Each structure stands twice: as structure tokens, then as C-alpha cells.
Amino acid sequence: MTSPAERILVHYGAGYCAPEGWLNFDASPTLRLERLPILGRFIQKNAARFPRNLLPGDIITGLPVPPGSADCVYCSHILEHLSRADCHTALKNTFDLLKPGGVFRLVLPDTYRLAAAYVRAFRAGDPGAVHRFMHDLGMGEEIRPRGLKGLLVSRLGNVRHRWMWDVPSMTEALFAIGFANIRACSFGDSEDPAFRAVEDRTRFFAADGTPELALEASKPPQGDWGNACKQSSRPKARASPILRFWSGASLLTCAKISQILNDRLTILPFVNPS
């Protein structure tokens, strides 16, 4: 492992979490306004200004980091704010940033957990179950902003969730791009101590204390993956239930996904809504 001074650690969607030693990026328009010469010092939209070591940068359009140079990449509660297509672009750009053997850790809301909670409340006769479900998904609008302010918020803001994920869908997306060694992870369990500085325990748990969706993956060592990885796609309906995504000498099977699910969701047994 290279020395800490030589390592490149990338954190995107960082917001106010900008630990020293990491390259912390955020795509907030407010951040770009704050960074304007002279004028920027008088602009403060939020309760506090962004940290000085937070850099403007968008993982979708590409971060100013050399390809294949990052030892670690981390993002927390950002991918759900992207459209499905943009999320795939973000994952691909993340993969390209990593050096062979580099590690990516991600955290985002778990749609399975939210859906299971909704079904339990629905079956218990809770009339507010669907409203709470929509609120927790972060995709609906109780009140639609109107006028110029509403237009600006809808165009420039990125508070709402645009596409939600669960363990199997995110695992499949990562493998389709070329990631290997995908596993369910939890706060502070990385073998690389660098993640201790950037991870926040509260981001790994929902308000009710249940775990969020958290995965760790790595870029295979150079030479361990080939064109088959890039050409992988979602299995056809008539295909075997085995998900044949090439990653080194291993195959991701349904059993592997089940193992990840069991690791994360044992506290949430499947609820048949019928």
C-alpha cells in the first residue's frame, strides 16, 4: 500500500462532510456561487458556508482526477438523487477513476426496507402508510412549488430522489460495469483505514435504526477482467437464473445475491402483500 501522502482518496456528493486527506467534491450550484471571485464571499444561501476544502465537481460529467489513479472512492446518499441513466454514468466514472485494486464504498436508502415497512403498516390498517411511504421514498411532492422560485428549485435543486435501488439491482449494476468483490458492508468495517475519516455512522442507518443499503466493491487487478465484463448485460428472460457477469475467475450467481441480501436484510423478512 502506498504511503498516505501518495494516496488519492475521492469523495463525491460530499456536502458538509469534507475530511482532510480526501478530495471532496460536490455539484451544488450554491457551492459554485460561493467560489466566485470577490462576489462569492457575499453569497450564503445555506445556514453555513461550505467547507473551504470542498471542491466543485460533478461525477456525471467527470471529476478533475486522473483516470486510474484513485485508491478509494466514497459516496453517501447521493446516487438516489440521480436518474437511472445518470447513476449508471456515475458508477462507470467511479470505476474509471479507481486504480486496479481500488475500493469503492457507497451508501443509499434501501427500497426493500421502505417497501417492507409500508406493507406491514398497510396490513395493520394504517391509513397514513402510503403517505409515509411516499415521504420516505423522497420522490413525491406534498406541495408543488410554483412561480419563479418553484421553477428555479425544480431546475437547479437536487433535493428529491430520482431513482431508488435495492441490493440486487445495485449489485447487478456494479457487476455490469466491471466491479468485483461486491459485498454488503457496514460502518467502519473496511480493511482500509482511510474510510474511517469519511464515513459517518448515522448515514448507515435510517431514522428507525434499520440499516441502509451499503455496499463495497473493488476494481479488479489489471489483467483480471476483460471484454466480457464490459459486454455484460441484464440476463434475458429465457436465460438461466444465474447472472453471468464475468469478474476474474468467478461468476456472480443468484446465491451470491441471496448471501448479500441475508447479510443486510435478515431483520426484514419478505412480506407477501397479498
C-alpha positions in Angstrom: 0.0 0.0 0.0 1.3 3.4 -0.9 2.0 6.0 1.9 -0.9 8.2 3.0 0.7 11.3 1.3 0.8 9.5 -2.1 -2.7 8.1 -2.0 -5.7 9.6 -3.9 -9.0 9.4 -1.9 -12.1 10.7 -3.7 -15.4 11.7 -2.0 -18.2 12.9 -4.2 -21.5 14.4 -3.2 -19.7 15.4 0.0 -21.7 18.4 1.1 -20.6 19.5 4.5 -18.6 16.3 5.2 -15.1 17.2 3.8 -12.4 15.4 5.8 -8.8 16.3 5.4 -6.8 14.0 3.2 -9.7 13.4 0.8 -10.5 15.2 -2.4 -14.1 16.2 -1.5 -16.4 17.2 -4.4 -20.0 18.4 -4.7 -22.1 19.5 -7.6 -24.2 22.1 -5.7 -24.9 25.3 -7.6 -24.6 27.2 -4.3 -21.0 25.9 -3.9 -20.1 27.3 -7.3 -21.6 30.6 -6.4 -19.7 30.7 -3.2 -16.4 30.1 -5.1 -16.9 33.1 -7.4 -14.0 35.6 -7.1 -14.9 38.5 -4.8 -18.7 38.2 -5.2 -18.7 34.7 -3.8 -17.7 35.9 -0.3 -21.0 37.7 0.0 -23.2 34.7 -1.1 -24.6 32.4 1.6 -27.7 30.6 0.8 -27.5 27.9 3.5 -27.2 28.2 7.2 -23.4 27.9 6.9 -21.0 28.2 4.1 -19.5 25.1 2.6 -16.1 23.9 3.9 -13.1 25.6 2.2 -11.6 22.2 1.2 -14.9 21.3 -0.7 -14.3 21.4 -4.5 -16.9 21.9 -7.2 -17.2 18.7 -9.2 -19.9 16.5 -10.8 -19.3 12.8 -11.0 -21.7 12.6 -14.0 -19.7 15.0 -16.2 -16.4 13.8 -14.7 -14.2 14.9 -11.8 -10.8 16.6 -12.2 -9.0 13.4 -11.1 -6.7 11.4 -13.4 -8.3 8.1 -14.6 -7.0 5.0 -12.9 -5.4 7.0 -10.0 -7.8 6.7 -7.0 -7.1 4.3 -4.2 -10.5 4.8 -2.6 -13.8 6.4 -3.7 -16.8 7.0 -1.4 -20.3 8.4 -1.8 -23.1 8.5 0.7 -26.8 9.3 -0.1 -26.1 10.8 -3.5 -26.8 8.1 -6.1 -30.6 8.1 -5.3 -30.7 11.8 -6.4 -29.6 10.8 -9.9 -31.7 9.5 -12.8 -31.2 5.8 -13.6 -29.1 6.6 -16.6 -27.1 9.2 -14.7 -26.5 6.8 -11.9 -25.0 4.3 -14.3 -22.8 7.0 -15.7 -21.7 7.9 -12.2 -20.8 4.3 -11.5 -18.9 4.0 -14.7 -17.0 7.2 -14.0 -16.2 5.9 -10.5 -14.9 2.7 -11.9 -12.7 4.6 -14.3 -11.3 6.8 -11.5 -10.1 3.8 -9.5 -6.7 2.2 -9.9 -6.7 -1.6 -10.2 -7.4 -2.9 -6.8 -9.0 0.4 -5.7 -12.1 0.2 -3.4 -15.5 1.9 -3.8 -17.9 2.1 -0.9 -21.5 3.5 -1.3 -24.5 4.1 0.9 -28.0 5.0 -0.1 -31.6 4.3 1.0 -32.8 0.7 0.8 -36.0 0.5 -1.2 -36.7 -3.1 0.1 -36.7 -1.8 3.7 -39.1 1.1 2.8 -41.4 -1.2 0.9 -41.5 -3.8 3.6 -42.3 -1.2 6.2 -45.1 0.1 4.0 -46.6 -3.3 3.6 -46.5 -4.0 7.3 -48.2 -0.7 8.0 -50.8 -1.3 5.3 -51.7 -4.7 6.6 -52.0 -3.3 10.1 -54.7 -0.9 8.7 -52.6 2.3 9.0 -54.3 4.9 6.7 -51.2 7.0 6.6 -49.0 4.2 5.4 -48.9 5.3 1.8 -48.2 8.9 2.6 -45.3 7.9 4.9 -44.0 5.6 2.2 -44.0 8.4 -0.4 -42.3 10.7 2.1 -39.6 8.2 2.9 -39.0 7.5 -0.8 -38.3 11.2 -1.3 -39.9 11.1 -4.7 -43.3 12.7 -4.3 -44.4 16.3 -3.6 -46.9 17.2 -0.9 -47.0 20.8 -2.1 -45.8 21.8 -5.6 -43.7 25.0 -5.6 -44.9 27.5 -8.1 -43.8 30.7 -9.6 -40.2 31.7 -10.4 -38.9 30.2 -7.1 -40.6 26.9 -7.9 -39.1 26.9 -11.4 -35.6 27.7 -10.1 -35.9 24.9 -7.4 -37.0 22.4 -9.9 -34.2 23.3 -12.4 -31.3 23.9 -10.0 -32.2 21.9 -6.9 -31.4 18.3 -6.5 -33.2 17.5 -3.2 -35.7 15.0 -4.5 -34.9 11.4 -5.1 -35.0 10.4 -8.8 -34.4 6.7 -8.8 -34.3 4.2 -6.0 -32.3 1.0 -5.6 -32.2 -2.3 -3.7 -29.4 -4.7 -3.1 -29.9 -7.0 -6.2 -30.3 -4.1 -8.6 -27.3 -2.1 -7.4 -25.2 -5.3 -7.2 -26.2 -6.1 -10.8 -25.3 -2.5 -11.9 -21.9 -2.7 -10.3 -21.1 -6.0 -11.9 -22.3 -4.9 -15.3 -19.7 -2.1 -15.2 -16.9 -4.4 -14.1 -16.7 -4.1 -10.3 -15.6 -7.3 -8.4 -15.7 -8.4 -4.8 -19.1 -6.8 -4.2 -20.2 -7.3 -0.6 -22.6 -5.9 1.9 -20.7 -3.6 4.2 -21.4 -1.7 7.4 -20.0 1.4 9.1 -16.3 1.1 9.9 -15.8 -2.5 8.6 -13.4 -1.6 5.7 -10.0 -3.1 5.7 -8.7 0.3 4.5 -8.4 2.7 7.4 -8.8 5.7 5.1 -12.5 5.2 5.1 -12.7 5.9 8.9 -12.2 9.6 8.2 -15.0 10.0 5.7 -17.7 7.6 7.0 -20.5 8.9 9.3 -22.3 6.2 11.3 -25.6 8.0 11.1 -25.6 7.7 7.3 -25.6 3.9 7.5 -28.8 3.7 9.4 -32.3 5.0 8.8 -34.3 7.1 11.3 -35.8 3.9 12.7 -32.4 2.3 13.3 -32.6 -0.2 10.4 -29.5 -0.5 8.1 -29.4 1.4 4.9 -28.2 -0.1 1.6 -24.4 -0.2 1.9 -22.0 -2.0 -0.5 -18.3 -2.3 -1.0 -16.7 -3.2 -4.4 -13.3 -3.1 -6.0 -11.8 -2.6 -9.4 -10.2 -5.9 -10.4 -6.4 -6.1 -10.6 -5.1 -5.3 -14.1 -5.4 -8.3 -16.3 -8.1 -10.0 -14.2 -11.1 -8.7 -16.3 -11.7 -8.5 -20.0 -14.2 -7.5 -22.6 -16.7 -10.0 -21.3 -17.2 -7.7 -18.3 -17.8 -4.7 -20.4 -20.2 -6.5 -22.7 -22.3 -8.0 -19.8 -26.0 -7.0 -19.8 -29.1 -7.9 -17.8 -29.9 -11.6 -18.3 -32.7 -12.3 -20.9 -35.9 -13.7 -19.6 -35.2 -17.2 -21.1 -31.7 -17.3 -19.7 -30.6 -19.4 -16.7 -31.3 -17.6 -13.4 -27.5 -17.4 -12.9 -26.4 -13.9 -13.5 -23.3 -14.4 -15.7 -21.2 -11.4 -15.1 -17.5 -12.2 -15.5 -15.3 -10.9 -12.8 -11.9 -12.6 -12.6 -12.4 -16.3 -12.4 -15.7 -16.0 -10.6 -19.4 -15.7 -11.5 -22.0 -13.7 -9.6 -24.8 -16.1 -9.0 -28.2 -15.7 -7.5 -26.8 -17.5 -4.5 -24.3 -14.6 -4.1 -27.0 -12.0 -4.3 -29.0 -14.0 -1.7 -26.0 -14.0 0.6 -25.7 -10.2 0.3 -29.4 -9.9 1.0 -29.2 -12.2 4.0 -26.3 -10.1 5.4 -28.3 -6.9 5.1 -32.0 -7.8 5.5 -32.3 -10.6 8.0 -34.3 -8.2 10.2 -36.8 -7.6 7.4 -38.3 -10.9 6.3 -40.1 -10.8 3.0 -43.8 -9.7 3.4 -46.3 -11.0 0.9 -48.7 -8.2 0.3 -51.5 -10.5 -0.9 
